[in-house]
Amino acid sequence: MLARLIYASEAAASLTPDSVQALLAHARRNNRLRDITGMLAFDSRYFLQAIEGGRQPLSDLYARLVQDPRHQRLMIISFEAVLRRSFSSWTMGFAGADASRRGLYLLHGASGQFEPHSLSGPAALALLSELAEGAEHDSREAAPVG
Ligand SMILES: Cc1cc2nc3c(=O)[nH]c(=O)nc-3n(C[C@H](O)[C@H](O)[C@H](O)COP(=O)(O)O)c2cc1C
């Protein structure tokens, strides 16, 4: 059964932009092997991530995410069965915090700050879908095999 999990978390203070890129590269390799797709947004303090795939691979990934010291305060925003993937061609899309996205983050945040922990499931999915337009990503289809 296909499912989508969306969660918010707060980055560890020690996390640098370079280490986020390294994290992404590793995540994309793993996700390709496990048929997981998704979208990660990072505004330099908070993460908001959607992961899509089989229920068991998603549950296993979430268990690893919870133990990862690179972020804390993980909160599940939604976990639901879906008929189709929203980020189907991406092993993990990424939207960072450049100025062009600032408005979008603020628009979806409460009290003038991006605080993804307060988003509803539909609002989080809408934000990630908007951020996915023009986001950095690698294509599942075009990726080298192996
Ligand atoms: C914000 C954030 C997002 C992550 N996203 C993924 C992901 O999409 N897929 C993944 O396999 N690991 C992801 N990770 C890393 C996992 O927490 C964990 O370190 C990794 O899955 C372990 O992989 P390994 O078993 O190959 O060492 C993420 C970590 C953080 C902090």
Ligand as a Chemical Component Dictionary entry (heavy atoms), coordinates in Angstrom:
data_LIG
# 
_chem_comp.id                   LIG 
_chem_comp.type                 NON-POLYMER 
_chem_comp.pdbx_formal_charge   0 
_chem_comp.three_letter_code    LIG 
# 
loop_
_chem_comp_atom.comp_id 
_chem_comp_atom.atom_id 
_chem_comp_atom.alt_atom_id 
_chem_comp_atom.type_symbol 
_chem_comp_atom.charge 
_chem_comp_atom.model_Cartn_x 
_chem_comp_atom.model_Cartn_y 
_chem_comp_atom.model_Cartn_z 
_chem_comp_atom.pdbx_ordinal 
LIG C1  C1  C 0 16.236 16.200 7.698 1  
LIG C2  C2  C 0 16.696 14.821 7.341 2  
LIG C3  C3  C 0 16.150 14.179 6.237 3  
LIG C4  C4  C 0 16.561 12.880 5.891 4  
LIG N1  N1  N 0 15.983 12.262 4.821 5  
LIG C5  C5  C 0 16.336 10.993 4.524 6  
LIG C6  C6  C 0 15.728 10.307 3.440 7  
LIG O1  O1  O 0 14.873 10.832 2.706 8  
LIG N2  N2  N 0 16.131 9.029  3.200 9  
LIG C7  C7  C 0 17.090 8.410  3.944 10 
LIG O2  O2  O 0 17.401 7.243  3.673 11 
LIG N3  N3  N 0 17.685 9.044  4.968 12 
LIG C8  C8  C 0 17.339 10.313 5.271 13 
LIG N4  N4  N 0 17.951 10.957 6.314 14 
LIG C9  C9  C 0 19.034 10.257 7.032 15 
LIG C10 C10 C 0 18.495 9.251  8.039 16 
LIG O3  O3  O 0 18.173 9.904  9.250 17 
LIG C11 C11 C 0 19.586 8.183  8.336 18 
LIG O4  O4  O 0 20.778 8.804  8.740 19 
LIG C12 C12 C 0 19.887 7.347  7.107 20 
LIG O5  O5  O 0 18.708 6.882  6.509 21 
LIG C13 C13 C 0 20.771 6.147  7.493 22 
LIG O6  O6  O 0 21.165 5.548  6.317 23 
LIG P1  P1  P 0 22.136 4.268  6.300 24 
LIG O7  O7  O 0 21.373 3.162  6.944 25 
LIG O8  O8  O 0 22.403 4.057  4.834 26 
LIG O9  O9  O 0 23.381 4.676  7.056 27 
LIG C14 C14 C 0 17.562 12.248 6.664 28 
LIG C15 C15 C 0 18.105 12.907 7.777 29 
LIG C16 C16 C 0 17.690 14.175 8.116 30 
LIG C17 C17 C 0 18.291 14.865 9.304 31 
# 
loop_
_chem_comp_bond.comp_id 
_chem_comp_bond.atom_id_1 
_chem_comp_bond.atom_id_2 
_chem_comp_bond.value_order 
_chem_comp_bond.pdbx_ordinal 
LIG C1  C2  SING 1  
LIG C2  C3  SING 2  
LIG C2  C16 DOUB 3  
LIG C3  C4  DOUB 4  
LIG C4  N1  SING 5  
LIG C4  C14 SING 6  
LIG N1  C5  DOUB 7  
LIG C5  C6  SING 8  
LIG C5  C8  SING 9  
LIG C6  O1  DOUB 10 
LIG C6  N2  SING 11 
LIG N2  C7  SING 12 
LIG C7  O2  DOUB 13 
LIG C7  N3  SING 14 
LIG N3  C8  DOUB 15 
LIG C8  N4  SING 16 
LIG N4  C9  SING 17 
LIG N4  C14 SING 18 
LIG C9  C10 SING 19 
LIG C10 O3  SING 20 
LIG C10 C11 SING 21 
LIG C11 O4  SING 22 
LIG C11 C12 SING 23 
LIG C12 O5  SING 24 
LIG C12 C13 SING 25 
LIG C13 O6  SING 26 
LIG O6  P1  SING 27 
LIG P1  O7  DOUB 28 
LIG P1  O8  SING 29 
LIG P1  O9  SING 30 
LIG C14 C15 DOUB 31 
LIG C15 C16 SING 32 
LIG C16 C17 SING 33 
# 
